Amino acid sequence: MPHVGFTSTQLSARAAYLLRGNDLGTMTTAAPKLYPHMWSWDAAFVSVGLAPLSVERAVMELDTLLSAQWSNGMIPHIVFANGMDGYFPGPARWECSVVTDKAPGLVETSGITQPPVHAIAVQRILDHARRRGRTTRAMTNEFLDRRWGDLVRWHRWLARARDPEGRGRITIFHGWESGMDNSPRWDAAYANVVPGPDLPPYRRADLEHVVDASMRPSNLEYDRYIWLLEQMKRAGYDDTVLPKVMDFAVEDVFVSAIFAVACDVLATIGEDYAKPRSDVRDLRAWADRFRSGVVAASSERNGAAADYDLRARRWIHTETIANFAPLLCGGLPRERERALLRLFDGPRFCGHPDLRYAVPPSNSPISGDFRPREYWRGPVWPVMTWLFSWAFARRGWPERAARLREEGLRQAEDGAFAEYYEPFTGEPLGSMQQSWTAAAVLDWLD
């Protein structure tokens, strides 16, 4: 059956309508049923999509998120919406405001973090503000003045609390902190997480909103997720204690690459808007350190990056989208970078002959761990296509960026704005009406 999609104008209108429908006033739900709260990296991507519609509303999105920042600098991965239920684990399970004085007092949050893409969102908002009138520009300047210290504090926390030895890679203590919850990247590390007999009982909420349970992590995986949460609570979410007690501790090369590029982006903003030179110097130094850490984690043969399991003291070699972390932040020698681009374009990833659209799947289709319908084990995520398209444009590869944009838009023409898609058939999977998918489309169409 031929693929029938919406026109660009119709698609843009549907995406804008979706974001308005998911708008709770000062925050946008990640998705109305499965994810009824604000997620950290979702909120950043959502603000990118809001900026073409309303710079003011995009600023409000980041303001809401930053208002939930912990006093140590961490931006939590969930900010819970008042009165919204239906998600587990909710605030009663995290108990952040009870367990630690670092958590904010006025809002409920989770106790972990997510990839630091927020500087990219700030840059996109400022880009849009420059095209608008004086009032909008003044408002964004005021936002940057007010939140600059918070953004730098966030980056400083990541550089210090999550890389205390200066290795140039961010340590995560839960797969959820990567954003790629059940990726094969974490299989070996999770295998060493053994839930104790005192794991408090719980009831999953996600399966009530996704009909096909095979799209979601298994019950054993969830036991491990919740056990790690319990370990964090027992450690009081203390940055100095977590490295000693957590069963899961992995240097995440993809988050590290995002952090490196985010530090550079924020430093450039700091230079353009006359922020303290000491902040800009720190940001540039962190960018260099983490870029070097990503390069050090890449293969001499083809540039593919690997995570490092701190508990097992070994590299984790998988064939996932995280292999391409160095393409986000740069730093590879030219020949190695060319080899990595060939891998990206080739039959193991975007060039696989059976893919419906030439965009990067979350896991290589030729990998033994590939599951075409299961979350981060194979499906295509539009927000990842957007991130690589943005990064390629930034790195001076306009043709590559345009190709990903065109393929990403072709995939989105069905108007479902799904969380992720089956890579061979193009079937929308997971949660529908996903805010960040709509946001990616709006930015592409702007």
Helices and strands as residue ranges (DSSP letters): H 8-21, E 38-39, H 40-50, H 55-67, E 78-79, H 91-94, H 96-99, H 118-131, H 134-161, E 170-172, G 175-178, G 184-186, H 187-191, G 206-208, G 213-215, H 219-234, H 242-245, E 250-252, H 253-272, H 277-296, E 307-309, E 314-316, G 321-324, H 325-329, H 334-345, G 375-377, H 382-394, H 398-412, E 420-421, E 428-429, H 435-445
